[in-house]
Amino acid sequence: MATLFFNNIKFTHVKGADIQEREMHDYHELLFYLGGGATIKTEKFTEKLSNNSLVFIPKGKFHVFILENIQEFERLKISIPDQEYLSLLPKDFFENINILTNPNELILSLLKKSCDLLNKEEQNSTDGLFLYGGLLTILSEFSKSTNDFCYTKKTKPIVANCIKYIENNLSNNLSVQTISKKLNFSASLLSHSFKNEMGISIHSYIVQKRLIYARKLLLENYTPTEVYEMCGYSNYSSFYKAYLKMFGTTPKR
């Protein structure tokens, strides 16, 4: 694994390693998939990635990668916090997970050069500047690229309806039993369908969704004691422990 930090952005080139990360996080991701057999699961679709696919995952969006061959797995991952230049990109670019299956030559050359720089024996500030400038160009090109990509497997209605209900009721009781009653499905069928489709339990999905929402509210200057109730927690202690576990820091404005 080769890594470089520049301007709070983390550039990582991974070869032959498993993916160890949360399904949702509070930063944006740009992923350049280079091989090894991988499928991405999201709230709206499941899709097998082709080599040289470029994926943009806005912060807070659920995603899981299923790897077929860990030894041959390779990707470039760029973790991007909110920064001023992102406001120049189209707003709809941040509403969904975007996949570009055929990046143009400019994007491909910048991505491959980025991988080369990350794997140098010694890196310097000039390398960081190139990676940063290349990222800005890639995002600009990606956001305006036309893409004829059509998802081959959309999320099943039972799971899509569950996701929608959770999204609209984060401050309410969200047990499997409550959701299944509202959607007129058995709890066992809903749980099995969700886990099979999303690769995560309904409970784990709700916890991550609530904590990402909490992070957003804290950044909007709500107090931690206001936030825990807005995110459906019955007491501050449970919220505090869950937040600390997910983000490695205590909830604060």
N, C-alpha and C positions, 0 to 999 in steps of 0.2 A: 504494500500500500504506500502511495506517495501523496503527501499532503503539503499544501501551502496556504497560509492565511494572508489576505491582503484587504485592507479597508473593511474589516469585519466580515469578509466573504471567505468561505472555506472551499478550496479546490482539492478534490481527492480523486486519484486514479487508482482503481482497484482491479487486481487480477487474481483469479482463483481464490476468492474469499466469499464467505457467506454474507448475507445482509443482516446486520443486527441493528434494528432501529424501530422506533415507534411507527404505528400506522398513520398517525397525524402529528404535525409539529407546527411550531409558530414561526417558521421561516419558509421561504419559497425554495423549490428545488428545480434545477435544470439538470437533466440526466441524458447522457449520450451513451446509448447501449451499443456495445461492440461485439457481443457474442456470448455463447455458452448456453443458450436456450432459456428464455425467461418469459413469463406471463405476468401481466399486470392486472390486478383486480381493483376496481374503483366502485364508487356508489352508483355509477350509471352503466358500466360495462366491464367485461372481462376480455382481454385481448393479448394474443401472443405477439411479442415484439420481433420485428425483423432487424437484422444487423444494420447499424448506422441510423436507427431510429432516434429521434430527439424527443424528449418528454419534458413538458413544463408542468410542475405540480404546485399550484398556489398554496399558500399556508392554510392550514386547517382542513385541507381536503384529504379524505380517507384514501389510502392506497396500500396495497400489499403486493410484493413481488414473489412469485413462485419460481424457484430456480430448478432447471432440469439437470444441469451439469456444473457443479460448483468449481471443479478443477479448471474448466474452460471459461468460466464466467469472467467478464471484463466490462467495466463501465467507467465513465467519467462522471463524477457527481459534484455539482456546484451548489452549495448552501447559501442562500441569499436573504439577509434580513431586509426589513423595509428600509428603503433609502429613497432620497428625493427623486432620483432619476427614474424610478419606477412609475412615478405619476405621469411621465411622458408617454407611457405605453397605453394602448386602448384599454378601457375599463373591462370590456368583456373578455379580455385575455386572462383575467384573474378570476373569472366566474366558474371555469371548468378546467379539468385536466386536459391539456392539449398534447397531441401526438403528431409529429411531423415525420412521415416515413421516408421522404426523399429530400433531405436538406440540400440546398444548392451548393455549388462548389466553394463559394466564399465561406459559408458556415462550416462545411466539412474541413476545409483547410485550417480554419481557426481552431476547431476542436482538436484536430490531430496534432497541430503545433502545441496546443495546450498540454496534451498528454506527454509530448516529448519534453517540454520544459519541466513538468512535474517530476519526471524520471531522471533529470540531470543529477549528477553526483553532488554538485554544489549549486544552490540557487541564490539569486541576488535580487535586489529591489527592481531592477529592470525587468526581470521575469515576472514579478508581481504586476508591474505596470502593463505588460503585454497581456497577461491573463485578464486583468480588469478591463482594459480597452477592448479586448476580444469579446468578453462577455457582453459589453454594451452593444457591440455590433451584432452579435448573435441574437440577443433578445429583440433588437429592432427588426432584424431580418425575419426572425421566427414569427413575431407578432403580426407582420404584414404579409406573410407567405400564404398563398392559397394552397389548400390541401384537399385532395379528393378522397381522403381517408374515410372509410365507412366501417363502423364497428360491427363486427360479425356476431357478437354475443352480448345482448343487452341484459341488464339485471332483471330477474324475474319479477312480475308484478307484486307478488306477496312480499318480497324483500324491498322493492322500491317503495311500496306503501308504508312499510315499517320504518324505513329511513326517513320518509317525509313526515311521518307522525312524530318521530323522535326530534327531528329538526324544529318542529312547531311547538314542542312541549318540554323543552329542556328544564323549565322551572317547576314542572309538575311531577307527580309520581310516575316513574317509567319502569315499573317492573314488567317482566315478560308476561305475567298474567294480565296486567292492566292493558298492555298493548294488544295482546291477542284477543281480548274481549272487545276492544274498540274496533278491531279489524275483522272480527268474526272468523277467526281461525283458532284451532287448538294451540295451546301453548307449546306442546311438543313439536307439532308440525312447523310452527313459526321458528322455534329455536333451531331445529334441524336444518330448515331451508336457509336461514340466515347464516349459520356457521358454514354450511356447505358452499354457499354462494360467495361469502365475503372472506372466509378464512379466519374469522374472529367471532367470539360469542357476542350476543346482544348486550350483555352486561359490560364487557370490556369496551365495546363500541360506544356505549352511552357515557362511560366514565371519561374516555378520551375526548369525546365531543363536548362534554360539559366543561372540562378543564381548559380546552382550547378557547371556548367561549368565555370562561373566567379570565383567561389571560387577556383577551380582547377588552373586556370590561375594565380591568385594572388599568390598561393603557389609556382608556377613555376617562380615567380619573375617578372611578367609583372606588369606595373603600372596600377592603377585604370583607368586612362584616356585612356590607350591602351585597357583595358579590355572591357569597356562599348561598344565600337564600334565592337569589336570581338564577342560580345554576342548579337548583333542586336539591341542595344538601339540607338535611334536617338539623345539623349542628356544625359549628365552626371547626371543632376538633377533627371531624372526619374529612372536611374540606381541606384543612391545613395539611393533614398527613398525605392525602391523595395528591395535592398540588406539589408538595415537596418531593414526593416520589417520582412524579412525572417530569418536573422541570429542574429538580436539583436545587431549588431555591424556595424561600418562603413567599407566600402571596403578599405583595405590596404594590403600591402605586408607583 
